[in-house]
Each structure stands twice: as structure tokens, then as C-alpha cells.
Amino acid sequence: MKLDNQEIKKILQEKKVVLGREQCFKLLKRGKLESVLVTSNCSDQTKTLLHRYAGLQKIETFPVSLTNQELGTLCRKPFPVSLLGILKS
């Protein structure tokens, strides 16, 4: 399942999120994430690690059609964002 821009904006408004690889991996290892959004141009190394950690914690990952630069802009950040983690409620 791929998410579009409107769904991502809704997630950003309604849910608590963390941005970036390091923060996502840190919380993923602790089991504090509900799911993770992955950009289309995320590095293969990052995707491999993400799927390994997400599989251990049984956390869903969702590919998005945006590049990391576009996701960063959508999140109103002046830098690229490859991973967006959604915190558990």
C-alpha cells in the first residue's frame, strides 16, 4: 500500500511522528513505533536495516512515492527526510 500526499499530511497533523533514520532506528529497536514511512530514494542499506528491525518488532513499513527531499518539504523541514516513524498511541 502506498500513501499519497494528503494521507501523509493527515498523519503529520493527527499523530506524533519522528523524522530521520537515527531517531526511527532508536525507537524501532525499543518497540515504540506503530509504523514507518519509507521514501522512494531511501538507500538500500537503510531499507535492509529497517526491514530487519521492523520484522523483529512486527512493525509495518509503508513505501511512499515521494523522494526524501519532497518528504522533508512536506514535513516543513529544510533538509531531506528518508524515514518518518509514527509513534504508538
C-alpha positions, 0 to 999 in steps of 0.5 A, spaced: 500 500 500 502 506 498 500 513 501 499 519 497 500 526 499 494 528 503 494 521 507 501 523 509 499 530 511 493 527 515 498 523 519 503 529 520 497 533 523 493 527 527 499 523 530 506 524 533 511 522 528 519 522 528 523 524 522 530 521 520 533 514 520 537 515 527 531 517 531 526 511 527 532 506 528 532 508 536 525 507 537 524 501 532 529 497 536 525 499 543 518 497 540 515 504 540 513 505 533 506 503 530 509 504 523 514 507 518 514 511 512 519 509 507 521 514 501 522 512 494 530 514 494 531 511 501 538 507 500 538 500 500 542 499 506 537 503 510 531 499 507 535 492 509 536 495 516 529 497 517 526 491 514 530 487 519 528 491 525 521 492 523 520 484 522 523 483 529 518 488 532 512 486 527 512 493 525 509 495 518 513 499 513 509 503 508 513 505 501 511 512 499 512 515 492 515 521 494 523 522 494 526 524 501 527 531 499 519 532 497 518 528 504 522 533 508 518 539 504 512 536 506 514 535 513 516 543 513 523 541 514 529 544 510 533 538 509 531 531 506 527 526 510 528 518 508 524 515 514 518 518 518 516 513 524 509 514 527 509 513 534 504 508 538 498 511 541 
